[in-house]
Amino acid sequence: MKRLVVSGLAGLLLLSTTSVFASGRLVIYCSNEPFACQAVADEFAKKYDVKVQMTRAGSGSTYAKILAEKDNPKADVWYAGTLDPHSQAGVNGLLESYTSPMLPEIGERFRNPATSQQHHTAGVYAGVLGYSVNTEVLKEKGLPMPRSWADLTKPEFKGLVQVASPQSSGTAYTVLATMTQIMGEEEAFKYLAKLHKNINQYTKSGSAPGKAAARGETMIGIGFLHDHALQKANGFPLELIVPTEGTGYEIGGLSIIKGARNMENAKKFVDFMLSAEGQEVPQRVKMFQVPTNMKANVPKEAIRLDQVNLIDYDFVKYGSEEMRSHLIDRWVKEIKSLER
């Protein structure tokens, strides 16, 4: 009898220890800039005394990883990256529905923006699509400053433009979806074929073209302008352009992965990142995205949504798996294979 009691107590102690251990962990997949991912992970770990493991990858690559791990999830939350792959993950049953108590502080359009409309994803920041121009390279080449999407297809800019590949980058998919919404699909692909002639490289990461433009490795980099604002703030000779035809924008996603092993900490993380305090953490490391919490400070370097010509971007339609797959497959078949 004594042996059974001791054995039972040992079992309870083991269960209790395991439970405490589990409650003290969080695994984050992050699709923001690496330094912003680390800042957020460190702040959450410190505030809640949680052991945080963070892995950084682009939003397209992260979606593929979550899909591959669906029967045995390795992460608890997915922070940042464009909304479209978050939407696809929600529709495909890879995310948990969660209505955070912080949602009343979030701008209405960001509270439940994903295609499923089941609170699989909340918007944690916003960013304007555009391009940056290295003004020193522009001056050396004696070229006029481009101001529109159409300007980027002019022959004088051949080999001087860089953008990411939509196969790996949510940023680049936003380019596809934006052009389709501005021009209509057929005209958009005619435009992309012309633009292709001027592209020097399709990068894996959406932020890479802005960094390349900052270093003078390309003259023009297409991407979300908060990434480029960071390079400008660091002293690089960039001018940030919001194209005259209008442009799209991103909503940064924040989602809990279905079957998360550390569900309570995942919910705490979502609540924290939807708070003004949480959304101001990346600002301390010069991430100039527009926060979605209406009480949060907006960085002076941020391009505010209400001050530029934004299209009425349809996040539900263009975040659907069918549309996303269609546009990316068409780009691979009709644009990527073209000679330059």
Secondary structure, 3 states (H helix, E strand, C coil): CHHHHHHHHHHHHHHHHHHHHHHCEEEEEECCCHHHHHHHHHHHHHHHCCEEEEEECCHHHHHHHHHHCCCCCCCCEEEEEEHHHHHHHHHCCCEECCCCCCHHHECHHHHCCCCCCCCCEEEEEEEEEEEEEEHHHHHHHCCCCCCCCHHHHCHHHCCCEEEECCCCCHHHHHHHHHHHHHHCHHHHHHHHHHHHCCEEEEECCCCHHHHHHHHCCCCEEEEEHHHHHHHHHCCCCEEEECCCCCECEEEEEEEEECCCCCHHHHHHHHHHHHCHHHHCCHHHHCCCCEECECCCCCCCCCCCHHHCCECCCCHHHHCCHHHHHHHHHHHHHHHHCCCC
